[in-house]
Amino acid sequence: MNFKLRSLPATEFTHLFKLDNSVLKKMGAVRIMVDKFPGFPCRVSLQDAEIGEEVILLSYPHHKTPSPYQANGPIYIRKAAQPAALEINEIPNMFSHRLLSVRGFDKNGFMQAATVTEGCNLREEIIKTFETHEITYIHIHNAGPGCYNCMVERA
C-alpha cells in the first residue's frame, strides 16, 4: 500500500508575512517568534520551525467538504517555508515525536475511521487505515491540541 503526504501550498500564505500585526489580528492571526524546538510545526514545509524563526499562527479551513465533517483550525506557517517535496511513503521527522490522530475519510467527506497513534507508528497506521477501501484520503492531526498537519492520499 503506497501513500503520499501532501503539505499545504506556500502560495496561500506568503502574503501574510507582509501584513502589519494589527491587520493580522483583525484576521484572527498572529505573528510569533519561535522560542522552543520542537513546538511550531509548519504545514507547508512539514518541518518544525527553528528557534528565532518567524511563523504565523492562523485558522485554516483544512477540510472543505459539504459533509458535517467540514473543519478548520489553527496552523503554523514558517516565513520562508518551501513546500515539502516528499517521496512516496516518506514521512517527515516532525511526526516522529508527536501523538497523532489519523482520520480516514470517504469520497463524500465522511469520516470512516479514526485512531490515535505515536508518530513512530504512523506508517503502519496509514497503511491500516487505507485497508478500508472506502477511505480515499486521510487527515493527520496532532492528537493533543487537535491541530491539522496534512493530508495523505493513496499513491
Sequence and secondary structure as in RCSB ss.txt:
>XXXX:A:sequence
MNFKLRSLPATEFTHLFKLDNSVLKKMGAVRIMVDKFPGFPCRVSLQDAEIGEEVILLSYPHHKTPSPYQANGPI
YIRKAAQPAALEINEIPNMFSHRLLSVRGFDKNGFMQAATVTEGCNLREEIIKTFETHEITYIHIHNAGPGCYNC
MVERA
>XXXX:A:secstr
  EEEE   GGGTGGGGGS HHHHHHTT EEEE  SSS  BBTTT SB  TT EEEEEEEEEE  SSTT EEEEE
EEETT       TT   GGGTTSEEEEEEE TTS EEEEEEEEGGGHHHHHHHHHTSTT  EEEEEETTT  EEE
EEEE 
